[in-house]
Amino acid sequence: MFPGLPPARRRLRAVRHQLRRRRRLIAAALTAVAALGALRTLAPPPAETVEVLVAARDLPSGSLLAEDDLVPRDWPADLVPGRAAAAPAGRVLAAAIGRGEVVTDVRLVGPGLALAQPGETIVPVRLPDAGMAALLRPGDEVDLLATDPGTGEAALVARDVTILATPTGVPDGPAGGTGGALVVVGASAEEAVTLAGAALTRYLTVSWNR
């Protein structure tokens, strides 16, 4: 290739020749490496996640949550609901929940129910007929009537109250029995006082349109 030159010089010239031929390829490779380094420097860090409990399947209202009803999931920290439940197993759902939905306190029977009904008072109401309570579902709007056991006269004591939670596995019980069933409703503060008084001396029943 380079006649008349010493072997060492020929090898050096050959190397220089190959480098000149490949300099564009080398330059492109170095540029790509530099660009990749810049992208890694500018790319935002991975989003912070928090482990939450979600529903493993669609669950109806009134369900008693078991461990296998819940699945842990990593959730973006800035998207986690503020009232995500830490230990919901063993508690009762006040409203239906869909598969993959984060379980929150406002979906469970307990103090968190008050947050689901701002401006209303959360009132537990015992219905003497447990079978009547079994017909109710969270979300129903009902009228509550109080019946005098002596005269049989009935009076409306609360209108359009919202059923927030119903019992599960309620036993059968006759109207006027000592058992009955407890339901939780959202009512105005005035209606809550009236309901508390009526429950002491009269029998409460419900009336509603689905």
Beta strands, then each sheet from edge to edge (+ up, - down):
strand 1: 49-55
strand 2: 70-76
strand 3: 121-127
strand 4: 141-147
strand 5: 154-165
strand 6: 181-187
strand 7: 203-207
sheet 1: 1+ 2-
sheet 2: 3+ 6- 5+ 4- 7+
end
